[in-house]
């Protein structure tokens, strides 16, 4: 039997015992109160000769009995409500701990897969170069593939380290006015030249758009959003990166035509380690850190982010920076 099941059973037994004991003592208190009032009534009947005064005394005792019973029941009800509230908070804390444990389990499963895949691919390519006599073109292809896998591994490690620094409050944001059009183009051409060339990424970047950004963390917004769009767009990919300026905001959007995001998951996707589905059966790569990092950085830029459904399918991530 799992520890969680055992703790629930023990908690249920403890609660049942406390409840039964409480009800029993409440019944005893009511009975004892009634017996005391009855005794006082008999004493009054024996010691009072004035019938009118006796009736007043009896009415007073009955009223007192009623008040005391109400007090006992009322205090008992308050105690019971407090007990139920305490049990609810205990269960809530236990559910949070269970959810966190599941998230951490998913994270370790995914990070293991994410680390092993590029390492295994790079090792295979290097072994091929070492053992096989290949022409120059094939050698360059294998070297290029190994560099891609190395870059992927480097990005993964950067994400894990950045998430750790953000959690620890060690990352300092320094916002400076920069040409966002040039910045976005530079990032895209550095990391996604192949995808741009193949037409998987389509750019709609207006010129001379400025915003206050942190130069060190801003690239993580672009790379994580695009990586997610690529991962969750099976088959033929069509991802649009758009940057435009409105009167009161600078708007950056990443649109894909992938599998989309369930409405029930839209608020959860920015939680650390969250990934929809079961980690052991999921085919897509990822650690559940990307959107958490994006959301954290966006908030520290004083910007806002919205997730919308694309038409006819897919998702749109829209970030609004304050206009300068």
Phi, psi and omega in degrees: 000135182291155181299322180298316180296318179298317181294325178293318179296314179298317179297321179294317179296316180298316180296317179298319180295313180299318181296314180296317179298317180297313180297321180295315179293327177294318177298316179298317179298317179296317179298315181295321177298317178297319180296319180296316180296320179296320178296317178297324179294318179295320178297319179296319180297325182281330187259347183252126180263340180279115185296320181295318178294324179297317180297317178298318180295318180294317178298320178297317180295320178295321178294319178297320178299317181297316181296316181293323177296317178298320179298314181298312181295319180297313179295323177295320179296317178299316179299317180296317179297319178296322179296316179296320179296318178298318178295322178298317180293324177296314179296321179298315178296321180294319178296319178297318180295320178296317179298319179295319178297319178295319178297317179294322177298314178299321181297314181294323177297314183288321182293326176298314179295318183294326179282319185291323186298305180293328179295315180295319180295316179295319179299317180297317181294320179291321177295323177296317177298324184286321189265334185256145174268100185250154176287170185300318182297316180293322178298315180295325178295314180295320179296318179297318178296320179296322179294322177298314180294323177295320178295321177297316178296320179296318178297320179298313180295320178300319179297315180297315180294320180295317178300320178296317180293322179296316179298322183279354181071024183270348183270124181258124179270128178237100184275128179224148178291124181220159176284102185292328179300311179294320182297313181296316179299319179298315180297314182296318181287336178283317188258337189230035181298320180297314182292326177293317180296325181278350181090001177293326176251128177244132185253135173230076187253111175291150182274157173055047174256128184245149176203160176270115183225161173267118188297328185281324185263337185303318180304330180296330176298310183296308187294320181291320179293318180290319178301318177297316180299320179292317183295320186261024174240083182291153178073217181290126185260142175216096184245131183245125174252121185235136176228121181216166182241132173248182185300316186246006184201154169255126190245125175245125180233145173237116184245137175226169177239043182272213186281348178078179182232131178298146179301325181291341182260351186300325180276341184270338189295343180268000176283143180298134178075355184288131172216132181291143178092187182260128185299328184283341181248357183281137181267334183285152179279169175135160182241354184081015180255336189303304183289331174299315179295315180302311182298319180297313182294317179301314180299323180281356171264003184068021181257172178234151180229138178232147177246124182233163174277135175274163180243130005276345178206167180105192184226157175231122173258120183242123179245130180247114175266151178295138179288148179258000000 
